[in-house]
Each structure stands twice: as C-alpha cells, then as structure tokens.
Amino acid sequence: MATINFDSKQAAHMSKKKFIERDISWLSFNGRVLQEANDETVPLSERIRFLGIFSNNMDEFFRVRVATIKRMIEFSEKRKKLNMHMEEDPQRLLDHIQLAVLQQQHEFNRIWENILKELKRQRILLVDEKHLNREQQNFVRNYFDEQVRNNVIPLMIESLPQMPYLRDKSIYLGVVMRKKEFTNKQKFALIEVPAKAVGRFVQLPSKQGEQHIILLEDVIRYNLPYIFSYFEYDYFEAHVFKVTKDAEIDIDNDVSTSFVQKIEKGLKNRRKGKPVRFVYDKDMNPALLDFLIRRLNLTNASSLIPGGRIHNFRHFMDFPNVFTEKNTRRKPFTHPAFQTTARVTDIVIKQDVMLHFPYHSFNAVIDLLREAAMDPHVSSIKITAYRLAENSRVINALINASRNGKKVEVMLELKARFDEEANLEWKSILEEEGVKVILGIPLMKVHAKVCIIKKRVNNKTIQYGFVSTGNLNEKTARFYGDHCLLTANRNIMADINKIFYHLQHHKTNSTALTQCKTLLVAPVNMRNEIINLINREIKNAKLKKPAAITVKLNSLSDKILITKLTEAAIAGVKVQMVVRGIFCAITEAKKLKQNFSAISIVDEYLEHARVLIFHNGGKEKIYISSADWMVRNLDHRIEAAAPVLDKQIATELKEIIHIQLRDNVKARILDNELQNNYVPSAGKKKIRSQIETYNYLQQKITKQSAIGSN
C-alpha cells in the first residue's frame, strides 16, 4: 500500500549501498502519513487531515529537496565537462524519486476516491459547479459578488509579453473561452484562486441531514460567464494547476549589506525560483497545457505531473467541521506539580519539572514567562525563538516584561525555513517594545530551545529557565510530542549563559560554547560526546557487561553516527530506536545479531521529541535534545541536549519511551526494503503508545492527588 516499489535495476543499486538514501527514506515516511489517511479506524475528519499533511509535506519536499537535487544535476554536468568525479549520481536519485512520487500519487488518488464514498455515506457531498440546484446557484452567484469578486484579477495571458509571476503556494485556474461556433478561435486567461483571502471551502444551502460543500475554484468556474461578460463568449472551461518552485534562499557575502537586508533580498529572490514541479488537471485542454508549458519554460525535467481535478490538498487540513462523529482528541492537562500552586516559578526554583506535550498543557511555560514579566525581583530574560505561533503568547509575555523594565533578549532565527517573513515581522514588533533581538550567526542556524531568567532576592542571584526539544509555539504544542525540562540547575543555567554569550560575541571568535560542561552543544561537543557514549557501550559489551542504547529522533541520516551504532550492535550492544521520519541505517544484516531494531510511530500527534538513553554500566545517561542525528544539526547548527538528572523524571521519561517501543498499533518496522509494515500485534494486547502515554501521565495525577489527600 505505502511501499515504494522499484524496478530490478533500481532495487539492485540500492541493495549495494551501505545507507538508505535520505530522500527515498523521507518519501517512505510520507508513505506512513498516507497509511493514516487509508486507515478506516481513523476518524474521517482525521483521514482527510492526513491527506492534507501528505500534500503539504510533498510540496515542501519538492521546494527544498528536489530543487537541491536538480541544482546538483546542473552542477554535476559542469563537473563532467571538467572530468571531476561526484560520489552520488543525482540523476539516478531523481529518477528514483519520480517513480516513488508517481506511485504515491496513484495511492493518494485511490484513497481520496474511497474517502469521497465515505463522505457520501455520511451525507457530506463535495459538489462542483455543474451539480448545483437553483437555490445553490443563486447562493454561489451572491457569494461570488460579496466575498470573491474583489479578490479575483483575471489575466489575458496571450496578450502579455511575459508570463506573470506565479506564487508557488497558490492554485490557478487556466481558462479557455470561445464562441461555440468558432472552435479554432479560443482565448486563454489565468485566475489565481484566492484561497488565503477567502477560504477554500464554501458551505452551501443543503437538504436537512445533508452537508453540501463547494470548492472556491468551482465557485469561480460557475461565475466565468459573469467574469468575462465583456467578451460575449458562450463556451468556457477551466482547469486547476499549480507550480512548485525552488525555495532555497541564497545569502550573498556583501559585507556592506546587513544580515536582515540579505534575508529580505533572499525572500524576494525566492519569488524568482525555478519551477521544480508543474501539477495539472489531466483533463486540461491540450492547447492550454502546451501554452503554459512553453510560457513557463518547462521541460520534462520540470516534473510535469498530471493529476485530478483538485490540487493543493494542504488546505484539506482545515476541512470544515461538518462531521457527526465526536472529536476524539484528548485535552491537555496541568502537570501535577502545578495543580496546587499559584506560581509556577516557586516550584521550578525548588525542583526540576518535565512537561510532556501535548499531554501536559503548554500554559506552564507561558505562566513562567508571565510571572517573570511581573516579578519585581526579575532583572532579565533571555530566550531563543525559532518558529512562533501566529498570535504568540510567548512574545506577549516578553513584551510585557520589557514594558515592566526587564532586560529582555530574544535570539530570533531569521533563517527558519518558511518562517523568515514572520520572524522579520516579530523582529520589528519586539524592537519597537525595547526588546534586544539577537539575529544569530551567518551560515549557521540557532535551533537550540533554551531560556534563562535571572532574579535577585536578598542579595542572592537566582537563575532558572528551561531546555526543550520543541519550538516555543503554543499552537503546535497541542499536537507535537515534545519534552520541556523546567529547571534551576546551576550547571545547566551556567551553560545556557555561555550559549547566549556566544550568540552575542560570535564575531570576536568567542570560545564560550567549548566551555559548556553539562549541556551537549552542537557544533562544538555534541557529536564527540555522543560517540564517546556509544564507545563506552561498545567497551562494556566486549567485556560481556550489560550494554544498551535507546534513541528517539525525528531523523537519522548522519553516516558517522549510523556507522557507530552499527558497530555497537555488532559488538553486542542492544540498540533500539524510535525514528519518525528519515532513517538511513541498514538494520537487517546477519552480523547485527538482531541487536539493532527501529520503529516509526505516525499517529494523531506528531512525534517530535529527541531522547537519548545510554546504559552506561548501570549509571544511565539520559538526555533530551533539540538535535536530530543529521549533519546539518550536529555540524551546522547551534543545538543543545540537557541531561535528565532527577531520578523520578528519568524514570518517567524512560517509561514513556518504553511504552513507545511496545507500540503495536501505530508503530511501523523500519526495514531495508521500506515496506512500512506495522509491528505485529496478533495474539498480543494492543498498545497504542499515544493513548497509553496519556493514560500513564493522567494516572500520575491520580496518585499525586491520593498522596495529597493523605
């Protein structure tokens, strides 16, 4: 179903490799997303949302990865002329990708057809412009006049000297019009569908017990005679298409240009990115299709992909809530440590607390910052920000702190892909409120999620804050699985201070990061410390002592660490991994002696946390981290991993990971053939780790309450 099937030559080529190709592995992950859309046990609303996630993932994959591979192909052609050797053949990789994408698109279409049938059974109907009753026709005409018309700008593209700029997140209607009696005298027009301004879905007047929905492009289709009434045409047809462009931002080295100006320039240049994919309605008028291909300077290498009538399924993540089924999503709850206290700060200063999102409420993080903003003893707040919520309560708390006279410093990563514009806006807002904004380091992203708050009480300095695996984003914290350690540990706070010192003084070749003793920090010591920890397990295994490594990540593609894990498994170390996305390791080989196993969990919540557990001769070393095991994270980003020092928290975190390792409902085996087979559950108690984790953490509240009542 979600397996990627290669022909014999491609399969033979892959079998010779020591690592699974990163991009092919990512496509296999997106296949797991597609499996969720196909799973009839998943609520219908969620199945539709998974189709939207799959589509959005694929868009970004083409904008970033496929665009990069195509640049590599251009570069390799130049290198061939210079007789220079390249290790990888990017054209072969692109061929593999194209095959996998076409297979998945076929599967996507099949699943969508089944979902349409299920929608119909639930009396939810997606209707087009040709199947409206009279009441709905009047509604669509009035809706267009009142909501849509001012957002529609038709372009007569044949008369334009060059093709207009096309946004790569938009869908377009290519319109063909003529007089019926003059079949050879047709005109072409272009209309951008204003889904962002108006919304993609329009609920229509419906019979009792039914829900009729029309897509915005079909509203426009119905009104084409009205839009083009000036020409007195009587025949119209319109087909949806979209263009995906290279999303890379090139930042020049002009020393006279500020970093902000370079980002702004890069964003403008992104508009000019080369098309890497052209997706169109397979029933598109041949003359119009030929015209668009020529005017957009597309070739067969541009990934011309015929599809169905509907494109940009990413909007389906926001499909109208017209379902009779109840929402099964469980609500987050307050961490037991904060249930009987008015102030989060008082607890954090006394003891470490770990929040597990989305099970625990994100409000504790907001409250910690709000309390700091109002506390007369607090002098400063320093925090990193990567992806923020649209109406960020984190930012509001920091602004209030600044207004209350606190020294607030925010490391705002302007290079967070696809969040560059939003972060530029946040920069302006923060600076207007007197917040000091640190812009990071050229050619290196700041991905660490850390915060430090300083207060002075009775001539004593108190420092507290947090280290997190996820973004400081209250919206994504409702459906991203992450861990956040709230702590006043002096050693951790000292290292966070060093990180901020480095961010402020990197131009003077600061060595502050190398002085971190407690946190593992990339790019200075994280990779080497991980290797040292793996080597220690290898040494213990060779001495016939217990040795084990358990790792949870989003992605594993770093060849050095994969090689070390393989070496560990061969030596007898039990290696267990939970990896949601990219997984490039070869796990099925006789020499691994069944010591290397890996699963991926794709379910209602997005598994985003990174956790490292090393047996360490019985004195376990446990870390939570912002970093995946990829070259970009370990060598080209500032990342932080914090040790879990509290024994109760360590036990709790291990139990959560062990629940995930036992998942036999939503866990897939990560094998060398990318088959995405589910972990067998026959004859066993079914364990769905996200539900089990929720229940486990809720039971801790019950136990806490029982202790409190005694």
C-alpha positions in Angstrom: 0.0 0.0 0.0 2.5 2.6 1.1 5.5 0.6 0.0 7.8 2.1 -2.6 8.4 -0.5 -5.4 11.5 0.0 -7.5 12.3 -1.8 -10.7 15.1 -4.5 -10.7 17.9 -2.2 -11.7 17.0 0.4 -9.1 16.5 -2.2 -6.4 19.9 -3.8 -7.2 21.5 -0.4 -7.0 20.0 0.4 -3.6 20.9 -3.1 -2.2 24.6 -2.4 -2.8 24.6 0.8 -0.7 25.6 0.9 3.0 23.0 3.5 3.7 19.4 4.1 2.6 19.2 7.3 0.5 17.9 10.2 2.6 15.3 11.4 0.2 13.9 7.9 -0.6 13.7 7.3 3.2 11.8 10.6 3.6 9.3 9.5 0.9 8.8 6.3 2.8 7.9 8.4 5.9 5.4 10.3 3.8 4.0 6.9 2.8 3.4 6.3 6.5 1.3 9.5 6.6 -0.6 8.2 3.6 -1.2 5.0 5.6 -3.0 7.0 8.2 -5.3 8.5 5.6 -6.1 5.0 4.4 -6.8 3.6 7.9 -10.5 3.1 8.3 -10.2 3.0 12.1 -9.0 6.7 12.0 -11.9 9.2 12.2 -12.9 10.5 8.7 -12.0 14.1 9.6 -8.5 13.0 10.6 -8.1 10.9 7.4 -8.8 14.0 5.4 -6.3 16.0 7.5 -3.6 13.4 6.9 -4.2 13.8 3.1 -3.6 17.5 3.7 -0.4 16.8 5.7 0.8 14.4 3.0 0.2 17.0 0.3 1.9 19.8 2.3 4.8 17.6 3.0 5.2 16.8 -0.7 5.1 20.5 -1.6 7.9 21.3 0.8 9.9 18.2 -0.4 9.9 19.5 -3.9 10.6 23.1 -2.9 13.6 22.1 -0.9 15.0 18.6 -1.6 14.1 18.1 -5.3 15.2 21.6 -6.0 18.5 20.9 -4.4 18.9 17.6 -6.4 18.2 19.5 -9.6 20.9 22.0 -8.8 23.2 19.1 -8.1 22.4 17.7 -11.6 23.3 21.0 -13.2 26.5 21.2 -11.2 27.4 17.5 -12.0 27.1 18.3 -15.7 29.6 21.1 -15.3 31.9 18.8 -13.3 31.7 16.1 -16.0 32.9 18.6 -18.5 35.9 19.2 -16.2 36.4 15.4 -15.7 35.6 15.8 -11.9 34.1 12.8 -10.1 31.0 13.0 -7.9 30.3 10.2 -5.4 26.5 10.3 -5.9 24.6 10.3 -9.2 21.9 12.9 -8.6 20.1 12.0 -11.9 19.7 8.4 -10.7 18.3 9.7 -7.4 15.9 12.0 -9.1 14.7 9.0 -11.2 14.1 7.0 -8.0 12.2 10.0 -6.6 10.0 10.5 -9.6 9.0 6.8 -9.6 8.2 6.9 -5.9 6.2 10.1 -6.2 4.1 8.8 -9.1 3.3 5.6 -7.1 2.3 7.6 -4.0 0.2 10.0 -6.1 -1.7 7.0 -7.5 -2.2 5.7 -4.0 -3.3 9.1 -2.9 -5.9 9.3 -5.6 -7.3 5.8 -4.7 -7.6 6.8 -1.0 -9.3 10.1 -1.9 -11.9 8.3 -4.0 -12.6 6.0 -1.1 -12.9 9.0 1.3 -15.4 10.6 -1.1 -17.5 7.5 -0.9 -17.4 7.5 2.8 -18.3 11.3 2.9 -21.3 10.5 0.7 -22.4 7.7 3.1 -22.3 10.3 5.9 -24.3 12.6 3.6 -21.5 15.1 3.2 -21.2 16.0 -0.5 -18.5 17.8 -2.4 -20.4 19.3 -5.3 -19.0 21.1 -8.3 -20.4 24.0 -10.4 -22.3 21.6 -12.7 -24.4 20.0 -10.0 -26.0 22.9 -8.1 -29.7 23.2 -7.6 -31.4 26.5 -8.2 -31.1 27.7 -4.6 -27.4 26.8 -4.6 -26.8 28.6 -7.9 -28.3 31.8 -6.5 -26.2 31.4 -3.4 -23.0 30.8 -5.4 -23.6 33.9 -7.5 -24.3 36.1 -4.5 -21.3 34.6 -2.6 -19.0 35.4 -5.5 -20.3 39.0 -5.7 -20.0 39.6 -1.9 -16.9 37.6 -1.0 -14.8 36.7 -4.0 -15.1 39.2 -6.9 -12.8 41.8 -5.4 -10.1 39.2 -4.9 -10.2 37.9 -8.5 -7.9 39.5 -11.1 -8.3 37.7 -14.5 -5.2 38.0 -16.7 -5.5 37.6 -20.5 -2.2 35.8 -20.7 -1.9 35.6 -24.5 -1.6 39.4 -24.8 1.0 39.7 -22.0 4.7 40.0 -23.2 5.8 37.6 -20.5 4.1 35.2 -18.1 3.1 36.8 -14.8 4.7 35.8 -11.5 3.0 32.7 -10.1 3.1 32.0 -6.4 4.2 28.5 -5.5 1.7 28.1 -2.6 -1.3 29.1 -4.8 -3.5 27.3 -7.2 -4.6 28.8 -10.6 -7.4 28.3 -13.0 -6.3 28.2 -16.6 -9.4 29.3 -18.5 -10.3 28.5 -22.1 -13.1 30.6 -23.7 -14.6 31.0 -27.2 -17.8 31.2 -29.2 -19.3 27.7 -29.6 -19.4 28.1 -33.4 -15.8 29.1 -33.7 -13.8 26.2 -32.3 -10.5 27.4 -33.5 -10.7 30.9 -32.1 -10.2 30.3 -28.4 -8.7 32.7 -25.8 -6.7 31.8 -22.7 -6.9 33.5 -19.3 -5.4 33.0 -15.9 -7.1 33.4 -12.4 -5.4 32.9 -9.1 -7.8 31.2 -6.7 -7.8 33.5 -3.6 -8.0 30.7 -1.1 -5.8 32.5 1.5 -8.1 35.6 1.5 -11.5 33.9 1.2 -11.0 30.3 2.3 -11.0 27.2 0.1 -14.4 25.7 1.2 -17.9 27.1 0.9 -20.8 25.5 2.7 -23.9 25.6 0.6 -27.6 25.6 1.4 -28.4 21.9 1.8 -31.3 19.5 2.5 -31.9 18.6 6.1 -29.5 16.0 7.3 -27.0 16.7 4.4 -24.0 19.0 4.1 -23.1 20.3 0.7 -19.7 21.9 0.2 -18.2 23.5 -2.9 -14.6 24.4 -3.5 -13.7 28.1 -4.2 -12.3 27.3 -7.6 -15.7 25.8 -8.5 -17.4 29.0 -7.3 -15.2 30.9 -9.8 -15.9 28.4 -12.5 -19.6 28.9 -12.2 -19.2 32.6 -12.5 -16.8 32.6 -15.5 -19.6 33.9 -17.9 -20.1 36.8 -15.5 -16.4 37.5 -15.0 -15.8 37.6 -18.8 -19.1 39.0 -19.9 -17.4 41.8 -21.8 -16.2 39.3 -24.5 -19.7 37.7 -25.0 -18.3 34.2 -25.1 -20.6 31.3 -24.6 -18.2 28.4 -24.0 -15.9 28.2 -21.0 -13.7 25.5 -19.5 -11.2 25.9 -16.6 -8.6 23.6 -15.2 -6.6 23.9 -12.0 -2.8 23.8 -11.9 0.0 24.8 -9.6 3.7 25.4 -9.8 6.2 24.4 -7.1 9.4 26.5 -7.1 12.9 26.2 -5.7 12.6 27.6 -2.1 16.4 28.0 -1.4 17.4 31.4 -0.2 20.8 32.4 -1.4 22.5 34.8 1.1 25.3 36.8 -0.6 28.6 37.8 1.1 28.3 41.5 0.5 29.8 43.0 3.7 28.1 46.3 3.1 24.7 44.7 3.4 23.1 43.9 6.8 22.0 40.4 7.6 18.4 41.5 7.7 18.7 43.0 4.3 20.3 39.8 3.0 17.3 37.8 4.3 14.8 40.3 2.8 16.7 40.1 -0.6 16.7 36.3 -0.4 13.0 36.3 0.1 12.4 38.5 -2.9 14.7 36.3 -5.0 12.8 33.2 -3.8 9.9 34.5 -5.9 12.1 34.0 -9.0 13.0 30.4 -8.0 13.0 27.9 -10.9 9.9 25.7 -11.2 10.6 22.2 -9.9 7.2 20.7 -10.4 4.1 21.5 -12.5 1.0 19.7 -11.4 -2.1 20.0 -13.6 -5.6 18.5 -14.2 -5.0 15.6 -16.5 -8.1 16.7 -18.5 -6.7 20.1 -19.2 -7.3 21.5 -22.7 -4.2 20.3 -24.7 -3.7 23.7 -26.3 -3.8 25.4 -23.0 -1.4 22.9 -21.5 1.0 23.3 -24.4 0.8 27.1 -24.0 1.5 27.0 -20.2 4.5 24.6 -20.6 6.0 26.9 -23.3 5.4 30.2 -21.5 6.7 28.8 -18.2 9.8 27.4 -19.9 9.0 23.9 -18.5 10.6 20.7 -19.8 10.2 17.0 -18.9 12.9 17.6 -16.3 10.5 20.1 -14.6 8.4 17.2 -13.1 5.2 17.6 -15.1 2.7 15.6 -13.1 -0.9 15.0 -14.3 -3.4 14.8 -11.5 -7.1 15.0 -10.7 -9.4 18.0 -10.7 -8.4 19.1 -7.2 -4.9 20.4 -6.2 -3.3 21.9 -3.1 -4.8 19.3 -0.8 -2.8 21.0 2.0 -6.0 23.2 2.5 -7.8 20.0 3.5 -6.0 20.2 6.8 -8.7 22.8 7.5 -11.7 20.9 6.1 -15.0 22.3 7.6 -16.1 20.6 10.7 -19.3 19.1 9.3 -18.9 15.6 10.8 -21.3 13.9 13.1 -18.5 11.9 14.7 -17.2 13.2 18.0 -13.8 14.7 18.3 -11.6 12.0 19.9 -8.7 14.3 20.6 -7.9 14.3 24.3 -7.4 17.6 26.1 -4.1 18.5 27.7 -4.0 18.7 31.5 -2.0 20.6 34.0 1.2 18.9 35.3 0.6 17.6 38.8 3.4 19.7 40.2 1.5 22.9 39.3 -2.1 21.8 40.2 -2.0 23.0 43.8 0.2 26.1 43.4 -0.5 29.6 42.3 3.1 30.2 41.0 4.9 28.0 38.6 8.2 29.9 39.4 8.2 28.8 43.1 8.0 25.1 42.1 10.7 25.3 39.3 13.2 27.0 41.7 12.7 24.2 44.2 12.7 21.2 41.8 13.0 20.1 38.2 9.8 19.5 36.3 9.4 17.9 32.9 6.4 18.8 30.7 5.4 16.2 28.1 3.5 17.9 25.3 0.8 17.6 24.1 -0.4 15.7 27.1 0.6 18.4 29.6 -0.6 21.9 29.0 1.8 24.5 27.5 0.3 27.1 29.9 3.0 26.3 32.4 5.7 27.7 30.0 3.6 30.8 29.4 2.9 31.3 33.1 6.6 31.0 33.9 7.3 33.9 31.5 4.3 35.9 32.6 5.3 35.6 36.2 8.9 36.7 35.3 7.4 39.7 33.5 5.6 40.9 36.6 8.1 39.8 39.3 9.9 42.9 40.7 12.9 40.8 41.5 13.5 39.6 37.9 16.1 41.6 36.1 16.5 39.7 32.8 15.0 37.1 30.4 17.0 35.5 27.6 15.3 33.1 25.2 15.7 31.5 21.8 12.9 31.5 19.2 12.7 29.5 16.0 9.0 29.1 15.0 6.4 31.1 16.8 2.6 30.9 16.9 0.8 33.5 14.8 -0.5 35.4 17.8 2.3 34.3 20.1 1.6 34.5 23.8 5.3 33.9 24.4 6.0 37.1 22.6 3.3 38.9 24.5 4.8 37.8 27.8 8.3 39.0 26.7 6.9 42.4 25.6 5.2 42.8 29.0 8.5 42.0 30.7 10.2 44.7 28.6 7.5 47.2 29.5 8.0 46.4 33.1 11.6 47.3 32.9 13.2 43.9 32.5 16.2 43.4 30.2 14.8 41.0 27.5 16.9 39.4 24.9 15.5 37.2 22.2 17.6 35.1 19.8 15.3 35.2 16.8 16.3 32.8 14.0 15.6 34.6 10.7 16.7 31.6 8.7 13.9 29.2 10.0 12.7 28.0 6.6 9.3 29.3 5.5 9.1 31.3 8.7 11.6 34.0 7.6 8.9 36.6 6.8 7.0 36.0 10.1 10.3 36.3 12.1 11.2 39.5 10.3 7.8 40.9 11.5 8.4 39.7 15.0 11.8 41.4 15.0 10.2 44.8 14.3 7.5 44.3 16.9 10.0 43.3 19.6 12.4 46.1 18.9 9.7 48.6 19.0 9.0 47.4 22.5 12.6 47.8 23.6 13.5 44.1 23.4 17.0 43.3 22.3 16.8 41.0 19.3 19.9 38.8 18.5 19.9 37.7 14.9 22.1 34.7 15.0 25.1 33.6 13.1 25.5 33.7 9.3 25.7 30.3 7.7 24.6 28.6 11.0 21.1 28.3 12.3 20.3 28.5 16.0 18.0 25.6 16.7 18.5 25.2 20.5 15.4 25.8 22.6 16.6 27.4 25.8 15.6 30.1 28.2 17.2 31.7 31.3 15.6 34.0 33.8 17.6 35.9 36.4 16.3 37.4 39.6 17.9 39.0 42.6 16.5 38.2 46.1 18.2 39.3 49.4 21.5 39.9 47.5 21.3 36.4 46.1 21.1 35.7 42.3 18.7 33.0 41.3 18.6 31.6 37.8 16.0 29.3 36.3 14.5 28.5 32.9 14.1 25.6 30.6 15.6 23.4 27.8 13.1 22.0 25.3 13.0 19.6 22.4 10.3 21.6 20.6 9.5 25.1 19.4 8.1 27.7 21.8 4.8 27.6 20.0 1.6 27.2 21.9 -0.3 26.2 18.8 2.0 23.3 17.7 2.3 22.2 21.4 -1.2 20.9 21.1 -0.3 18.2 18.6 3.5 17.9 18.6 5.0 15.4 21.0 7.9 17.1 22.9 9.6 17.3 26.2 10.5 20.5 28.1 12.7 20.5 31.2 11.9 23.4 33.6 14.9 23.7 35.9 17.0 25.9 38.2 20.0 23.6 38.0 23.1 25.8 38.3 25.2 23.9 35.9 22.6 23.9 33.2 21.9 27.6 33.7 25.7 28.3 33.5 25.8 26.6 30.1 22.8 28.5 28.8 24.5 31.7 29.8 27.5 30.6 27.8 25.3 29.9 24.8 23.9 33.4 24.9 27.3 34.9 25.4 28.5 33.1 22.3 25.4 34.4 20.3 26.2 37.9 21.3 30.0 37.7 20.7 30.5 35.2 17.9 32.1 37.9 15.7 35.0 38.0 18.2 35.6 34.3 17.8 34.1 33.5 21.2 35.0 30.2 22.7 32.1 30.2 25.2 30.5 27.1 23.7 33.6 25.0 24.2 33.4 25.7 27.9 29.9 24.1 28.3 30.3 21.2 30.8 26.8 19.9 31.4 24.9 20.5 28.2 25.9 18.8 25.0 26.2 21.6 22.5 26.5 21.4 18.7 28.6 22.1 16.8 31.3 22.0 19.4 31.0 18.9 21.6 27.6 17.1 20.9 28.9 14.8 18.2 32.0 13.8 20.0 30.2 13.2 23.3 27.6 11.0 21.6 30.4 9.0 20.0 32.1 8.7 23.4 28.9 7.4 25.0 28.5 4.9 22.2 32.1 3.8 22.6 31.5 3.2 26.3 28.6 0.9 25.5 30.8 -1.0 22.9 33.6 -1.4 25.5 31.1 -2.8 28.1 29.6 -5.2 25.5 33.0 -6.5 24.7 33.6 -7.1 28.4 30.3 -9.1 28.5 28.7 -6.4 30.6 25.2 -5.1 30.1 25.2 -2.5 27.3 22.2 -0.7 25.6 21.4 2.4 23.6 17.9 3.7 23.2 17.4 6.7 21.0 14.3 8.6 19.8 14.7 11.1 16.9 12.9 12.8 14.1 15.6 11.8 11.6 18.7 9.7 11.4 21.0 10.3 8.4 24.4 11.1 9.8 26.7 8.4 8.4 29.3 8.7 11.2 26.7 8.0 13.9 25.0 5.3 11.9 28.3 3.6 11.5 29.0 3.8 15.2 25.5 2.4 16.1 26.1 -0.5 13.6 29.5 -1.1 15.3 27.8 -1.1 18.7 25.1 -3.6 17.5 27.8 -5.9 16.1 29.7 -5.8 19.4 26.5 -6.9 21.2 25.0 -3.6 22.4 21.2 -3.7 22.2 20.3 -0.7 20.0 16.6 0.3 20.0 15.4 3.3 18.0 12.2 5.2 17.5 12.6 7.4 14.5 9.6 9.2 13.0 11.0 10.4 9.7 14.2 9.9 7.8 16.0 6.7 8.7 19.1 5.9 6.6 20.5 3.0 8.6 20.6 -0.6 7.3 19.2 -2.7 10.2 18.7 -6.1 8.7 22.0 -7.9 8.4 23.2 -11.2 9.9 26.2 -9.5 11.5 24.0 -7.3 13.6 22.8 -10.4 15.5 19.3 -8.9 16.0 20.7 -6.2 18.2 19.6 -3.3 16.0 15.8 -2.6 15.8 14.0 0.5 14.8 10.3 1.6 14.5 8.5 4.7 13.4 5.3 5.9 15.0 2.9 8.0 13.0 -0.3 8.8 14.8 -2.6 11.6 15.9 0.3 13.6 17.4 3.5 14.3 15.5 6.3 12.7 17.4 8.9 15.5 17.6 11.0 14.8 20.7 14.6 13.7 20.8 15.7 11.4 23.7 19.0 9.7 24.2 19.4 6.9 26.8 22.7 5.1 27.4 23.0 2.2 29.9 26.5 3.4 30.9 27.3 0.5 33.2 24.1 0.9 35.2 24.6 4.6 35.8 22.3 5.7 33.0 23.0 8.8 31.0 19.7 10.3 29.7 19.3 13.5 27.6 16.6 15.4 25.9 17.7 17.3 22.8 16.7 19.7 20.1 19.0 18.0 17.6 18.4 15.2 15.2 21.3 13.0 14.1 21.9 14.7 10.8 25.0 16.5 9.5 23.1 19.8 9.4 22.1 19.6 13.1 25.4 18.3 14.5 27.8 20.4 12.4 26.0 23.5 11.1 23.5 24.4 13.9 23.7 25.5 17.5 21.8 22.8 19.3 21.5 21.8 23.0 20.9 18.5 24.8 20.2 18.6 28.5 20.9 15.7 30.9 17.9 14.4 32.9 19.3 14.4 36.5 16.2 14.0 38.6 15.6 10.2 39.2 11.8 10.4 39.2 11.8 12.4 35.9 14.3 9.9 34.4 12.1 7.0 35.4 9.0 8.8 33.9 10.8 9.6 30.7 12.1 6.0 30.3 8.6 4.6 30.9 7.2 6.8 28.1 9.9 5.6 25.7 9.3 2.0 26.7 5.6 2.5 26.0 6.5 3.7 22.5 8.9 0.7 22.0 5.9 -1.6 22.8 3.5 0.1 20.4 1.9 -2.4 18.1 -0.9 -0.3 16.7 0.7 2.7 15.1 4.4 1.6 15.0 5.9 0.5 11.7 9.1 -1.5 11.3 11.9 0.4 9.7 13.4 -2.2 7.4 15.8 -2.1 4.5 13.0 -2.5 1.9 11.0 0.5 3.1 7.9 -1.7 3.4 6.3 0.3 6.2 4.9 -2.9 7.7 3.1 -2.5 11.1 4.6 -4.1 14.2 2.7 -7.4 14.5 0.0 -7.5 17.2 -1.6 -10.9 16.7 -2.1 -12.6 20.0 -0.9 -9.6 22.0 -2.5 -6.9 23.9 -2.8 -3.9 21.6 -0.8 -0.9 22.7 -1.3 2.4 21.0 1.5 4.4 22.6 0.0 7.9 22.4 -3.2 6.8 24.3 -1.1 4.7 26.7 1.2 7.7 27.4 -1.8 9.9 28.0 -3.3 7.4 30.5 0.1 6.8 32.2 0.6 10.6 32.8 -3.0 11.0 34.0 -2.6 8.2 36.4 0.3 10.1 38.0 -2.1 12.9 38.7 -4.5 10.5 40.4 -1.6 9.1 42.5 -0.5 12.6 43.4 -4.0 13.6 44.5 -4.2 10.4 46.6 -0.9 11.3 48.3 -2.1 14.9 48.9 -5.4 13.8 50.4 -3.5 11.6 52.9 
